[in-house]
Amino acid sequence: MSDTPTLYIVRGDVDDDAKEKIVEWSNTWHMPDLLEAGFYSATRYRCVEGSPEYLHVYEISSPDFFDTESYRYICRCDPPCGTLKCQNKEDPANPSGMQIVRHFHRGSRMVYDTLFTHNIAEYRLESPGRNGNPVGSVRSKTVWNVRLDVDPAVESEFLEWYEKVHLAEVGEFPGFIAGRLVRRVENFATDDPKFMVLWEVENLDAVKDRPSLASRQIGPVEQRIRGSMRNWQEAISVRIWPDSTG
């Protein structure tokens, strides 16, 4: 779906003694800085089931955005510079001074192309600005995300099944609002699985009976596809910024 924004996902844990600092930095500086630099949306979630603890969901124009000056010069200093262009980045690749990232661990930065969607909100294809509404097309306060790989021999069948059958099927489950299947952009590949499914749900109750989703329709095709899945990783997260409905 070339007409959709690129989904940028950051996951990670934070040192216990730095959590208060990270919350203040993220909410006061980093998220507004990203929006001012041109991000279409920027939201923060905390995991209540699964790991890592923090999930940041962003929408951007394309992976090329990371090469822009407005992004490369964003301040990540500890403490922050307090300027639009970081004072400690004469060379953006080698900032001087202490960096806030030293408090993060078990993290990953993933860039995804959207393949298929079900009932998602309208995309915003421009930045709302530093003080605008940071919520984009991922609007629910509760999200369930699943990362997985699929046997390459079954991948085309998996994609057809997900688009034509499974997205709509799960979307009918009580409390499920919207969903999307995305695929990792290889230029940003890490050890993370190739595919991710991001479901927006009404609340935690909507996902407490997840095992029943797998048994709604099990035929030969479903058995073959499910048998090809591996590296399954899932997490349920609740939005912590912004704390309004957006």
N, C-alpha and C positions, 0 to 999 in steps of 0.2 A: 504494500500500500504506500506508494511513493508520495502521496499527498498528505501524509500524516507526519507529525513531528517525530524526531528521534527520541526514544526513551533512554534516559541516563539514570542508572541505579547505583547508589553507593551504600554499601553495607559495612558494619563494623562494630566492634566493642570499644569501650572507653575505660581508661583507668578509673577505678572507684574514686580516688582522691581528686580527680579532675572533672567529674561529671557536672558539677555546678558551673565551673568555668566554661565547659563546652556548651552547655545550654545557653549561657549568656552570650558567648561568642557567636553561636549558630543563629540565635534568634535576633540578636541586635546588629550583628555585622554580616556574617557570611551569607545567609539567605538573601537579605536585601542587596548585598553586593552582587550576587549572581543574577538577580532579577535586573538590576541596573545595567549589568554587563550585556544583557540580552536574552537571558533564559526566559522561556515562555511560562514556566511554572516552577515552583520549588516548595516541597512539603516534606515534613519530617514525621516519622513513625517510630514507635517503640514496640519491640516484639514482646508479646505476652505468651507465645508458645513457639518454640523453635529457637534458632539463633542465626546470626549474631543479634545483639540487642537492638541496634539502631538500623533503620532503613530510611534512606532519603530517596525520594522520587522526584525526578526532574524531567521536563520536556524542553528540547532544544531544536534548533533548525536542522542541524545535521552534524555528523562527527567532525566536520571541518571547523565547527565553532571553537573547538579546543585550540586551534591555531591562531585565533584572533588575538590582537593585542589587549582588547578589553577583558578577555578571560585570563590570559597569561599573567597579567599584572595585578590580578586580584590579591589582596593581602591575606596571608595565612599566618601572620606573625603572632607570637605569644610574648607580650601583649600586642594587640593589633595596632597598626600605625594610625588608624583613624583617618586615612586619606583615600581618595578614589584610586590613586595609582600607588602601589606599595613602594615605600621609601627604601625597602631592603631588597629590591629586585632590579638592580642595574642589569643583571643577567637573570631573566626569569627562571632559567633552569637551575640556577645555583643561588638561591636567596641567602642573604646574610642574616644573622640573628636567629634567635630561637623560633622554631615553627610549631604551630599548634598540632600538627600531625603526629608529633612525638607521643601524644596521649592516646592515639588510636592503635588498635591491633586487631588481628584476625579480619582485616578488611578486604574489600574488593570493590573495584570500579568497573561497571559493566555498561556497555552501550548496545542497545537493541533496536532492530527494525521491527515494526509492527507488521504481522502477517494477516491476522484475522481479528475481528472484534464482534462483540455482541452487546448492543444496547448501551454503548458508552456515550458520555456527554460530548457535546460539540467541542472540537479542538479550537484552541486559540493559537493563531499563527503570528503572534507578536508578543513582545514583552509588556507586562502591565506596569513596568517601572518599579522603582525602589519601594514606593509606598502604595502600590496597587494591590489588588487581590492576587495572592500567590498561588491560589488553587487553579489547576488547569482541568484537563479532562478526567483525571483521577480524583473524584470528588468525595468518595465515601470516607468516613472516619475510621472504618475498619476494612482491612484488606487481607486476603489470603493469597500468598504467592507460592507457587510450586516451580522448582527448577528441575529439569530432567534432561537426559540424553535418550536418544532413540537409535536402535540398530540401523545403520545406513541402508540396509537392504529393505527395510520396512518404512523408511522415512517418508517417501511420497504417499504411501497409503495412510500413514499417520496424519499427515497434513490434510489430506482429503477428508478423512474421518473427523478430524477436529473441526474443520471448517463447516462441513455439511451436516454433521450429526451432533458432536459432543458439546460444542459451545451453546447451541440452543437448548440442548437437553439439560445441561447443568443450570443454564439460565432460568429454567422453569422451577428450580428448587426454591422453596420458600426462603425469603430473605436475601436471595441473590439479586443484585442490581445490574451489574455489568461485568464483562470479562474481555480479556484480550490475550492472544497468543503472540509472543514475540520471539525473535531469533537473534542470537548474539552476533554482533558485527565482528568479523574475524580479526580486523586490525587491532581490536582491543581485547583479544582473547586472553583468558587466564585459565585457571583450572576449573572455573565454573562450568556447569552444564550448558549445552548449546541453546536449549529452549527454556522459556519461562512463561508461565500462565499467571496472570494477575487478575484476581477476582475482587470486585468491590461488593461488600455485603452490608446489610443494615446494621448488624451488631454481632457480638460474639456468639449469641445463641444460634445464628444462622449457620455457623460452621462447627457446632459441637457434634453434629451427627454426620461428619464427613465420610465415614466408612460406607454409609448407605449410598453415596453417590456412585461408588464403583460397581454397585450391583443393580443399578437401574436397568441396564440393558447389556447382557452378556451373551453374545453369539460368537460364531467362529472368527469373525473379523475383529471383534473387541478382544477376544482371547489372544489372538495373534499380536495385536498392537500392544496390549498391556504386557504381554510376555517379552516384548522388545524394549520396554522402558528400563532404564537403569540410572544410577546416580540420583535417585529421587531425593530432593531436599525441599522441605516445606516450612513455612512460618506464617503465623498469624500476628498482625501488627495493628496497633491503634494509633491514630494520628495525635501528635503532640504539638505540632506547629503547622499552620496556625490553629488555634484552639476553637475558632469559630466554625460555623458550618460552611463558610466559603461561598 
